[in-house]
Structures are given as C-alpha cells and as structure tokens.
C-alpha cells in the first residue's frame, strides 16, 4: 500500500512538472545533472566501467569527458520524458525530424510492412512517439513492461497518445499475426540485453562479448519485411534528426545471424561517432557467455509459419 501511495504521489508530481515550458524544465535538468553526477553518483561505477571497457584506447581524461557529457544528457533526457505527458503534436514534430522517410513510405503506401530497428540512443522515447505522427502505416512499438504497475500504465498512456499501439515483448508474435494483412511498422529496441536464459547468440560489441536480441532477425527472415535502422542524431538540446537507414531490404536472402550482425555493427558505429548519447548507465554486460557452449541457432515458432 505504501508503494502504491508513493507511486500515485510521484505520478501526480510528474504530471504537474510536465506542464512547465521546456526552457524552465531544462533549468531543472541542470540542477538534476549535479545531483545525478556529483551528489548521488547515480551508477557512476557502472558508467565508468562500461566506458572503459568499450574504449580501452581512451585515457582517463577522455573517459571522464564522455562521462560528464553523458550525465548532462541523461538529466535532459529525464526532463524530456516528463514533458511527454503534455507535449503537443506541433512541438514534437518541431523537435524530431525524419530524414529519408520517403524510403519507408514507398513500402507503406504499397500496403507493405517494414521493421524499425532502434536503440537506447538520443531521445528514443520522443522518436518513438513521433513515428505515429509521421508515417502512414500503423505503428507497433515493442516494449518491456516496468515492474511498477502504476508507472508502467503512466508510460503506456504517454507512449500511445499519438497513435502508437504499444506491444509487450511477450506479445510480439501475436500482434504481428493479428495485423499481418495491414500496412504496419514494428519497432524494436535491439540493444537491450536478453535474459540469461534467452542469451542464444554472442558477438563482439563495443569491445566486449555481448548477447544480442534476435527478435528483429527472426521476424524479418520469416516475413521478408525490410529492416530500417533509426539513426538518431543529437542536433542540440531538445532537437533530434532521425535518419531512416535501410540496412536489409531482402531479409529472406540473408544467412543466420547476418541481420543481427548488421544492426549491431551499425549501432556500434553510431556510438563511436558520438558516445555521450547512449544509455551507459544500463547494466548491459551483466551476463557473460557460458564456456564451451556450442553455437545456438534461432528457434522457429509455429505461429510465425502462418505468416509465410
């Protein structure tokens, strides 16, 4: 009961803060940065360790500079997520611009479907919201439910208010099957680590052995839907450009793990280009590969066969 009460109080406060204009919220973000980075040291050890492992060629001064820029961005990202509650369509479209959207629309207007590959880079939440406003097909973002039911419901309402149809990870196949005759976009966050039991494929990512989600590849190869990567470019505080990059047009012609390697290497290049805007506070590498385990192949699902 106490937890529920705190959740309701917290949500009420976030809703009130959301009504403030962004220039005031960014002032709060500057103060929040100091708290995150210097007072509370939010996951400082995790962030530093991740950066050092990802960039062994960088010295301590360079790592510290990236770390500071990351925390400044994280504070702004937190404020921008709060603003989702009250942001207007006009304001969102002013701050999130899509590049090469016509390449995607060519499929959607032909009553075909596509897959979007995304990551925890830049303001992925705003980008996901803006997809529902900028493309003609129905949009189905795949998400992982939060442990707090109250906050999960709060996020769901914000994420879906501009026409997005949020789909829980475990309901992905069912949603694809139910909408197989529609022109759709399914968006996957491909950089989140699978659970230990679902870590079926390992590769080198940012200089470390990493387990990679296989959802995009499994669906792309079964349905032959083209895969576009959403390359989010941070322009300045509160402004983003999203390049829709086609990384695999004919998935059925690819080999096992080929698409997975494509989007993993593509994200790695994005991060190396501007590392401060990826979510370094995530415990991405908490699982390690089991020794002497033979290669595991992608499992087929009977429900997918119905879409062939």
C-alpha positions as CSV (number, residue, x, y, z in Angstrom):
1,X,0.0,0.0,0.0
2,X,2.9,2.4,0.8
3,X,4.5,1.6,-2.5
4,X,1.2,2.3,-4.4
5,X,0.8,5.6,-2.5
6,X,4.3,6.7,-3.4
7,X,3.7,5.8,-7.0
8,X,0.5,7.9,-7.1
9,X,2.2,10.8,-5.5
10,X,5.2,10.5,-7.8
11,X,3.0,10.4,-10.9
12,X,1.0,13.5,-9.7
13,X,4.2,15.4,-9.3
14,X,5.5,14.3,-12.7
15,X,2.2,15.4,-14.3
16,X,2.5,18.9,-12.7
17,X,6.1,19.3,-13.8
18,X,5.2,18.3,-17.3
19,X,3.0,21.4,-17.6
20,X,6.1,23.7,-17.3
21,X,7.6,25.0,-20.5
22,X,10.8,23.2,-21.7
23,X,13.1,26.2,-21.0
24,X,12.2,26.0,-17.3
25,X,12.4,22.2,-17.3
26,X,15.9,22.4,-18.7
27,X,16.9,24.7,-15.9
28,X,15.8,21.9,-13.5
29,X,17.8,19.5,-15.7
30,X,21.0,21.5,-15.0
31,X,20.4,21.1,-11.3
32,X,19.5,17.5,-11.7
33,X,22.8,16.9,-13.5
34,X,24.7,18.0,-10.4
35,X,22.6,15.6,-8.2
36,X,23.0,12.7,-10.6
37,X,26.7,13.0,-11.3
38,X,28.2,14.5,-8.2
39,X,25.9,14.2,-5.2
40,X,24.2,10.8,-5.6
41,X,26.7,9.5,-8.2
42,X,23.9,7.6,-10.0
43,X,25.5,4.3,-11.3
44,X,28.9,6.1,-11.7
45,X,30.7,2.8,-11.3
46,X,28.6,1.1,-14.0
47,X,29.0,4.1,-16.4
48,X,32.8,4.3,-15.9
49,X,33.3,0.6,-16.2
50,X,31.2,0.4,-19.4
51,X,33.1,3.3,-21.0
52,X,36.5,2.0,-20.1
53,X,35.7,-1.5,-21.4
54,X,34.1,-0.1,-24.6
55,X,37.0,2.4,-25.3
56,X,40.3,0.8,-24.0
57,X,42.2,3.1,-26.3
58,X,41.0,6.3,-24.5
59,X,42.8,7.7,-21.5
60,X,41.2,8.7,-18.2
61,X,40.7,12.3,-19.2
62,X,38.8,11.3,-22.3
63,X,36.6,8.8,-20.5
64,X,35.8,11.4,-17.8
65,X,34.8,13.9,-20.5
66,X,32.4,11.4,-22.1
67,X,31.0,10.6,-18.7
68,X,30.2,14.2,-17.9
69,X,28.5,14.8,-21.3
70,X,26.5,11.6,-20.7
71,X,25.2,12.7,-17.3
72,X,24.3,16.1,-18.7
73,X,22.4,14.4,-21.5
74,X,20.8,11.9,-19.1
75,X,19.4,14.8,-16.9
76,X,17.9,16.4,-20.0
77,X,16.5,13.1,-21.2
78,X,14.7,12.6,-17.9
79,X,13.1,16.0,-18.2
80,X,12.1,15.4,-21.8
81,X,10.5,12.1,-20.8
82,X,8.4,14.0,-18.2
83,X,7.4,16.5,-20.9
84,X,5.9,13.7,-23.0
85,X,2.8,13.9,-20.8
86,X,1.8,17.4,-22.1
87,X,3.9,17.9,-25.3
88,X,1.8,18.8,-28.4
89,X,2.0,17.2,-31.8
90,X,3.3,20.5,-33.2
91,X,6.0,20.8,-30.6
92,X,7.1,17.2,-31.0
93,X,7.3,17.5,-34.8
94,X,9.3,20.7,-34.5
95,X,11.9,18.9,-32.3
96,X,12.0,15.5,-34.0
97,X,12.6,15.5,-37.8
98,X,12.8,12.4,-40.0
99,X,15.2,12.0,-42.9
100,X,14.6,9.6,-45.8
101,X,11.1,8.9,-44.5
102,X,10.0,8.6,-48.2
103,X,12.0,5.3,-48.4
104,X,9.8,3.8,-45.8
105,X,6.6,5.4,-47.2
106,X,7.2,3.7,-50.5
107,X,6.5,0.3,-48.8
108,X,3.7,1.5,-46.6
109,X,1.8,3.1,-49.5
110,X,2.1,-0.1,-51.4
111,X,0.3,-1.8,-48.5
112,X,3.5,-3.5,-47.3
113,X,5.1,-3.6,-43.8
114,X,8.5,-2.7,-42.5
115,X,10.5,-3.3,-39.4
116,X,12.3,-0.5,-37.5
117,X,15.4,-1.2,-35.5
118,X,16.1,1.2,-32.7
119,X,18.3,1.6,-29.6
120,X,18.6,3.5,-26.3
121,X,20.4,6.3,-28.1
122,X,19.4,10.0,-28.0
123,X,15.8,10.6,-27.0
124,X,14.4,7.3,-28.2
125,X,11.1,8.0,-26.4
126,X,10.4,11.1,-28.3
127,X,11.4,9.4,-31.6
128,X,9.1,6.5,-30.9
129,X,6.2,8.9,-30.2
130,X,6.9,10.9,-33.3
131,X,6.7,7.8,-35.6
132,X,3.0,7.6,-35.0
133,X,2.7,11.2,-36.4
134,X,5.0,10.9,-39.4
135,X,4.2,7.6,-41.2
136,X,1.1,6.3,-42.8
137,X,1.2,2.7,-41.5
138,X,0.0,1.6,-38.1
139,X,2.9,1.7,-35.6
140,X,3.6,-1.0,-33.1
141,X,6.5,-0.3,-30.7
142,X,7.8,-3.3,-28.8
143,X,8.4,-2.5,-25.1
144,X,9.4,-4.2,-21.9
145,X,6.8,-3.6,-19.1
146,X,8.1,-1.8,-15.9
147,X,8.0,-3.6,-12.5
148,X,5.7,-0.8,-11.1
149,X,2.2,-1.2,-12.5
150,X,1.4,2.4,-11.8
151,X,4.4,3.8,-13.6
152,X,4.0,1.3,-16.4
153,X,0.5,2.5,-17.0
154,X,1.7,6.1,-16.9
155,X,4.3,5.4,-19.6
156,X,1.9,3.4,-21.7
157,X,-0.6,6.3,-21.8
158,X,2.2,8.8,-22.9
159,X,3.8,6.5,-25.4
160,X,0.5,5.7,-27.1
161,X,-1.2,9.1,-27.1
162,X,-0.2,9.9,-30.7
163,X,-1.5,6.7,-32.3
164,X,1.2,4.2,-31.3
165,X,0.0,0.7,-30.4
166,X,2.3,-0.5,-27.7
167,X,3.1,-4.2,-27.6
168,X,4.6,-6.1,-24.7
169,X,7.7,-8.1,-25.8
170,X,6.0,-11.4,-25.0
171,X,3.0,-10.4,-27.2
172,X,5.1,-9.5,-30.3
173,X,4.3,-12.6,-32.3
174,X,0.6,-12.5,-31.5
175,X,0.4,-8.8,-32.6
176,X,2.2,-9.5,-35.9
177,X,-0.1,-12.4,-36.6
178,X,-3.2,-10.3,-35.8
179,X,-2.1,-7.5,-38.1
180,X,-0.5,-9.4,-40.9
181,X,-2.8,-8.1,-43.5
182,X,-2.3,-4.4,-42.6
183,X,0.5,-2.0,-43.6
184,X,2.5,-1.8,-40.3
185,X,5.7,-0.7,-38.7
186,X,7.0,-2.8,-35.8
187,X,9.8,-1.0,-33.9
188,X,12.3,-3.0,-31.9
189,X,14.9,-1.8,-29.3
190,X,17.7,-4.0,-30.4
191,X,20.4,-3.1,-27.9
192,X,18.7,-4.4,-24.8
193,X,20.4,-7.5,-23.4
194,X,18.3,-10.7,-23.4
195,X,17.8,-12.5,-20.1
196,X,20.4,-15.1,-19.2
197,X,18.1,-18.0,-20.4
198,X,17.5,-16.2,-23.7
199,X,21.1,-15.3,-24.5
200,X,21.4,-17.5,-27.5
201,X,23.8,-15.5,-29.6
202,X,27.0,-13.8,-28.6
203,X,29.2,-11.5,-30.6
204,X,31.7,-8.7,-30.0
205,X,30.0,-5.3,-29.4
206,X,31.9,-2.3,-28.1
207,X,35.0,-4.5,-27.4
208,X,33.1,-7.0,-25.3
209,X,31.4,-10.3,-25.7
210,X,27.7,-9.4,-25.8
211,X,24.4,-11.3,-26.1
212,X,22.1,-9.8,-28.7
213,X,18.4,-9.8,-29.1
214,X,17.3,-11.9,-32.1
215,X,13.7,-10.7,-32.4
216,X,14.3,-8.4,-35.4
217,X,16.1,-11.1,-37.4
218,X,13.6,-13.9,-36.6
219,X,10.7,-11.8,-37.8
220,X,12.5,-10.3,-40.8
221,X,13.7,-13.6,-42.2
222,X,10.3,-15.2,-41.8
223,X,8.2,-12.4,-43.2
224,X,10.8,-10.8,-45.6
225,X,9.9,-7.4,-44.3
226,X,12.7,-4.8,-45.0
227,X,14.6,-3.6,-42.0
228,X,15.4,0.1,-41.4
229,X,17.6,1.4,-38.7
230,X,16.6,4.6,-37.0
231,X,19.8,6.6,-36.7
232,X,19.1,9.3,-34.1
233,X,21.4,12.3,-34.4
234,X,21.6,14.7,-31.5
235,X,21.5,18.2,-33.0
236,X,21.2,20.3,-29.9
237,X,19.4,20.2,-26.6
238,X,15.8,19.1,-27.3
239,X,16.3,18.7,-31.1
240,X,16.9,15.4,-33.0
241,X,17.1,14.2,-36.6
242,X,16.2,10.6,-37.3
243,X,17.7,9.1,-40.5
244,X,15.7,6.0,-41.7
245,X,18.6,3.9,-43.0
246,X,17.7,0.7,-44.9
247,X,20.1,-2.0,-43.6
248,X,18.4,-5.1,-45.1
249,X,15.9,-4.9,-48.0
250,X,15.6,-8.7,-48.6
251,X,15.9,-10.5,-45.3
252,X,14.9,-13.9,-46.6
253,X,18.1,-13.9,-48.7
254,X,20.3,-13.4,-45.6
255,X,22.1,-16.1,-43.6
256,X,21.6,-16.9,-39.9
257,X,22.7,-14.0,-37.6
258,X,23.5,-11.8,-40.6
259,X,20.9,-9.2,-39.9
260,X,21.7,-9.3,-36.2
261,X,25.4,-8.6,-37.0
262,X,24.3,-5.8,-39.4
263,X,22.3,-3.8,-36.8
264,X,24.8,-4.5,-34.0
265,X,27.7,-3.1,-36.0
266,X,25.6,-0.2,-37.2
267,X,24.8,0.8,-33.7
268,X,28.5,0.4,-32.7
269,X,29.5,2.9,-35.4
270,X,26.8,5.4,-34.2
271,X,28.0,5.1,-30.6
272,X,31.7,5.6,-31.6
273,X,30.8,8.7,-33.6
274,X,29.1,10.4,-30.6
275,X,29.3,8.2,-27.4
276,X,27.7,10.5,-24.9
277,X,24.1,9.9,-26.1
278,X,23.9,6.2,-25.5
279,X,22.5,4.8,-22.2
280,X,25.8,3.9,-20.5
281,X,24.1,3.5,-17.1
282,X,22.4,0.3,-18.3
283,X,24.0,-2.9,-17.0
284,X,24.3,-4.1,-20.5
285,X,27.1,-6.7,-19.8
286,X,26.0,-8.3,-16.5
287,X,25.8,-11.7,-18.1
288,X,28.9,-13.5,-19.6
289,X,28.9,-16.3,-22.2
290,X,29.0,-19.8,-20.8
291,X,32.3,-21.5,-21.6
292,X,32.5,-24.3,-24.1
293,X,28.9,-23.9,-25.4
294,X,28.2,-24.8,-29.0
295,X,26.5,-22.3,-31.3
296,X,22.8,-22.0,-30.6
297,X,20.5,-21.5,-33.6
298,X,17.5,-19.3,-33.9
299,X,14.4,-21.1,-32.9
300,X,11.4,-21.3,-35.2
301,X,7.9,-20.6,-33.9
302,X,4.9,-22.3,-35.3
303,X,2.9,-19.1,-35.1
304,X,5.4,-17.5,-37.5
305,X,4.9,-20.1,-40.1
306,X,1.3,-18.9,-40.6
307,X,2.7,-15.6,-41.9
308,X,4.8,-17.0,-44.6
